[in-house]
Amino acid sequence: MFLRPLFRLVPDHTKIQFMRGRFVGLATSAVLSLLSVGLFFYPGLHLGIDFRGGVVMEVRTPGPADFGKIRAALATAQVPQAGLQRFGGTDQVIIRMDPQGDERSTQATVARVRQALDEAQPGSRIVRTDAVGAAVSSELFRNGMLALGISLLMILVYIWFRFEWQFAVGAVVTLILDVTKAIGFLCVTRIEFDLVMVAAILTVIGYSTNDKVVVYDRMRENLRKYKTMPLRQLIDLSINETLNRTLGTSMTVFLASLPLALFGGASLSGFALMMLFGIVVGTSSSIFIAAPILLLLGENRLRRDAQAVPVTAGRKA
């Protein structure tokens, strides 16, 4: 029976002074978040069909897709503003169109597309067709943003109830910075922002919150254990004690999401890429953003008239 793990990501009793780099971490995060906000306005998010409306058709051709013939056939069939995109293999094509009005108009357009495909490449098969009207897409976008806002509010209430208010403010401000960076990542990579991506961002928020609660829990325990230790020293101690758990959990989720990003196809790769990005950002922000904010807010409140005391040993995560 093994009494201790055979492999640890960092040595026991590490004493890394993370708070020495608190101003660099906060400044870097602020700059990245400001750049992300700028990218949100230009070039903006690449909205998927869920949020901008329209018709998306996934087509499989009998051989390699001939984009020239398909475009010519669609123009002859009077299909307005149809965009073509390769999807997966050489025989898979995505056709995107603007909203076609009511259901009858949409069905008529789909019928013309089917006829055009038969003329361009006989034997082509329409795998799926998704159609979302402009009114529905606007409602979905509002509901998606509302879900993000409510999630942040509920996290604020939960952490405020469980910890002191300094912890709650630090966690929510950090999560807002994480979300802005996620938006910037979507703007740079041009991954479609749809309902699946909203779910990915909510998943990242949940993971990041859990990571911060683990670190905050150790800080709260140490506040009771080391009653006279300065807050800066106590935060460094708490982060070092939970470092193995934080990195171990992050690496596990990262390695589990990596195959989806590489081999999951277009339907899953966007979700997995957002997860990979969120894991890196969420883990680093727990150490370099949430902890420094807590130090700034709580240095004169959580530790009044504290005097330094030597730390003989730290607990294992």
N, C-alpha and C positions, 0 to 999 in steps of 0.2 A: 504494500500500500504506500503510495507516494504522499508525503506530507507537504510537499510544495511543488509548484509547477515546474516542468523541465525547461521551459523557455519563457523568459520575460523580455518584453520589448525594451524596457529601460532597467538599469540596475536598481536594486533595493536601496532605500535611503538616499535617493537623489536629492540634491539641494540646488536645483536650478533657480536662479533669481529672476523669475519671469517679469516681475513688476519693474525691473530696471528698464525694460523696453516698452512700458505702458504708453508713453507719449508717442513713440514711433508706431505702435499698433493702432492707437486711436486715430492718428493723423492719416495713416495709410488707408484705414477703413473709411474714413470720411471722404478722402479723395476718390476712392473707388465708387463709393455710393453716389457722390455728386456726378461723376462721369456716367454712372448708370442712369441717373435721372435725366441727364442730357441725352443719352441714347434713346430713352423712352420717348422723348419728343422728336428726335431725329436720329436715325431713320425710323424709329418706332418699332413696335412689335409686328411680327409677321403673323397676322391673325388667321386662324384656321376657319373652316366653314362654320363651326359652332358660333363664332362671334362676328363674322362679316357676312354670313349668308351666302347662298349660291348652291351650285350643284357640283358634286364630285363623283366621277365614275372611274372605277378601276377596271381596266380592260386587259385581257390576255390574248395576244395574237398567236397564230399558229407557228410563226417563226420570228426572227428578229424584227422588231417594230420598225416600219419605214415611216419616219415622222413626216417626210415630205409628202408622201401619198396621203397620209391621214389628214394633214392640214389642208391639202387641196380638196379632198373629199368633203371635209367639214365646211369649207368655204362654199363649195358648190351646193351643199345642203342648207346653206344659209343659217348655220349655227353661229350666233354672235359671240365674239370675243372668247373663243375657246382656247385655253392654255394647255399645252402638253408637257408632261414631265415623266422621265423614266422612273420606274418604281420597282426596285429590286432587280430582277433579271432583265435581259435584253428583250424579252417577250412580254414585259409588263409595262403598262402605260397608265398614267393618271390624267384624266381630262377634267379641267376645272372651268366652270362657267359662272357668270354672275347670276343673281336671282332672276328667275324667269317669270315672276308674277304668281298667279294662282296655280293650283294643282294641275288643272287641265293644260295650261301652257307648259308647265314643267314636263308633263308626260309627253306632250307633242314634241318638245325639244329632245327628250331622251329617244323617242322613236326616230327622229331625223339623224341623231348620232349613230344609232344602231344601223340604219340604212347606209350611212356614209362609211362605216367600218366594213360592212359587207362588200361595198364597192372597192374600197382601198385594199383591204386584206381579207379576202373571204375566209370564213372559219374563225374569225375573231369572236371572243366571248366576253360579255360584260359580267364581271365577277360580283360587283356590288355597285349600288347607286345611293348616294346620300344627298338629300336636299333639305335646306334650311332657309326659311323665309327671312326677310330683313327684320320684321317685327320680332320674330322668335329669337334671332341672333342677338338683338339688342337686349332682350330680356335675359338671355343666358349670360351675357357679359355682365349685366348689373348683378345678377345673382352670384356669379363667380367672384366679383369684387367684394360683394357683401359677405360671402363665405370667408374670404381672407380677413376682412375686417373683424368679423365676429370671433374668429379663431384667436386673433391677437388680443381682443378684449377679454375673452375667457381665460387666456393664459395669464393676463395681468391680474385678474381677480383671483385665480387659483394660487399664484405665487405670492400675491399680497396676503392672502389668507393663511398660507402655510409659513411664510417667512416674514421678515420685516419689510417695510415699504421700499427700502433701498435695494433689496434683492429684486423686487418686482419691477421697479423702474429700470434697473440694469438689464434684466432679462428681456423686457419688451423693447427697449431701445436697441438692444443687440439684434433681436429678431427682425425689427424693422430694417436695420442695416443689412441683415442677411437677405431679406426679401428684395431689397433694391438691387443688391448684387446679382440675385437670381434673374431679375428682370433685365439687367444689363447683359448677362450671359445669353439670354434668349435673343436680345437685339443683335448681339455680335454674331452668334451662330446661325441666326435666321431660322431657328427651329419654330415650327408652327405653334402658336399659342392658342390652345383650345381647352376643352374641359378636361382632357387627360392631363394637360400641363398644369391646370389649376390643382388637380389631385396630386400631382408630383410636388408642387410647391407646398401644399398642405402637409404632405408626408415629410418633406424636409423640415418644415416648422416643428412638427411633432418630434422628429428625431433630435433636432437641435435643442428643443425645450428639455427633453429627457436628459441630454448630455449636461445641460446647465444645472438641472435640478440635482444631478449626482454630485457635481462639484460644489454646489451651494450647500447641500446636505453636510458634506464634510466640513465646510467652513463654519456652519452653524454648530456642529459638534465641537469643533476646536475652539469656538468662541466661549463655550461653556467649560472646556477642559483647561485652556490656557487663558485665564481671566485677565492677566496683565500683559499678555504679549501684544506688541504693536500690530495693528491691522495689516500693514504691508507684509510683515514677516509671517503672519498667520495665513494670509492668502497664498503666499508662495509655498508654505508648508502644505496647505490643503491641496493645491494643484499637483504638487509632487507626489502626494500620497495617492491621488486618484489617477495619476498619469497612465499607469499600466492598464487600468480598466478603460479609460477614455480611448487610448490608442488601440487597444485590443478590440473594443466594440466597433470603432470606426473602420478598422481594417477588415473585420468580418463582413460588415455591411457593404463595404467598397468592393471586396472580392466577389461577393454574391451578386452585385449589380453589374460588374464588369462584363460577364458573358452576355447579358441582355443587351448591353450597349454595342458589343461587337457583332453578335450573331442574332439579335432579336428581330431584325427586320425593321422596316420603317414604322410599323405600328407600335413597337416597344422601345426602339432605340432612343427616341426623344425623351421618354419617361426615364429611362436608365441613365442617360447623360445628365439630366437634371439631378437625379439622385447622386451621381458621382460628384458633381459640382457642389451640391448641397452638403454632402458629408464632409468634404474638405473645408468649406467655408464655415459650417456649423461647428466643427471640432476646433478649428483655429480661433473662432470668435469666442468660444467659451473661455479660452485662456487669455487671449490678447485684447478682447473687447469687453466682455461681461465682467471679468474680474477687475480690470482697471476702473470701469465705471462704478463698481461697488466700492472700490477704494476711495474714489473721489467723493462719493456721496456719504460714505459711512465712516470716514477716518475720524471725524470729530463727534460722531454720534454713537457708533457701535463700540468705540473704544475711547472713552473719556479718561484723560489723565493716565494713559497707559505707560508703563515703563518696560523696557526691553528685559527679557529673561532668556537665558540660554535654552536652546532646544536640544535635548540629549538624543532623541531618536524620533523618527516619524513612523507612523503606522503604515502597514502595507495596504494597498488598494484592495 
